[in-house]
Amino acid sequence: ELTARYLVEWVAGAKSEYGLDVDYLGIWNEKASDSNFVQVLRKTLNQRGHQGTKLVVKDGGLDICNTLLNDKKYADAVDI
């Protein structure tokens, strides 16, 4: 997933170039929040050593709550 790779490179660059640890990434700015993308992003972050970067799935409606209740892998990939 190209967008996931881009975001992970950005997190890595923030660390290598400026010494910054990125605590949170919000999904809604770069791509619609969907189960597959969030799982790929979480996996890619973890593989690159960024397990501490938390994922904020989305806001704006209660529908995400039902979605996460019905998709354990999606729910496991997000933090907030």
C-alpha positions in Angstrom: 0.0 0.0 0.0 1.6 3.2 -1.3 -0.1 5.5 1.2 0.9 3.4 4.2 4.6 3.4 3.0 4.5 7.2 2.5 3.2 7.7 6.1 5.8 5.4 7.6 8.5 7.1 5.7 7.2 10.4 7.0 7.3 9.1 10.6 10.8 7.7 10.0 12.0 11.0 8.6 10.6 13.0 11.5 12.8 10.7 13.8 15.9 10.6 11.7 16.0 14.3 10.6 14.6 16.1 13.6 14.7 13.6 16.5 10.9 13.6 16.8 8.8 10.6 17.9 5.4 10.7 16.2 2.9 9.7 18.9 -0.3 9.6 16.8 -1.3 9.4 13.2 -4.9 10.2 12.1 -6.3 8.2 9.3 -8.8 10.7 7.8 -6.3 13.2 6.4 -4.6 10.9 3.9 -7.1 8.2 3.1 -10.6 7.1 4.1 -10.5 4.9 7.2 -11.1 1.3 6.2 -10.1 -2.0 7.7 -7.5 -3.1 5.1 -5.7 0.2 5.0 -5.5 0.6 8.8 -4.2 -3.0 9.1 -1.5 -2.5 6.5 -0.5 0.8 8.1 -0.2 -0.8 11.5 1.8 -3.7 10.2 4.1 -1.4 8.2 4.7 0.9 11.2 5.4 -2.2 13.4 7.8 -3.7 10.9 9.8 -0.4 10.7 10.1 -0.1 14.5 7.3 2.4 15.2 5.1 0.3 17.4 4.7 3.3 19.7 2.9 5.4 17.1 -0.8 5.1 17.8 -3.5 5.2 15.2 -6.6 7.4 15.5 -9.2 5.8 13.3 -11.7 8.6 12.5 -14.4 10.8 14.0 -17.6 12.4 12.9 -20.0 9.6 13.4 -21.0 6.6 15.6 -20.8 4.2 12.6 -17.2 3.5 13.3 -18.1 2.0 16.6 -20.3 -0.6 15.0 -17.7 -1.2 12.3 -14.9 -1.8 14.9 -17.2 -4.1 17.0 -17.8 -6.3 13.9 -14.1 -6.4 12.7 -11.7 -7.5 15.4 -8.6 -7.1 13.2 -9.6 -3.5 12.4 -10.2 -2.8 16.1 -6.9 -4.4 17.1 -5.0 -2.1 14.6 -6.3 1.2 16.0 -5.7 2.8 19.4 -8.3 5.6 19.4 
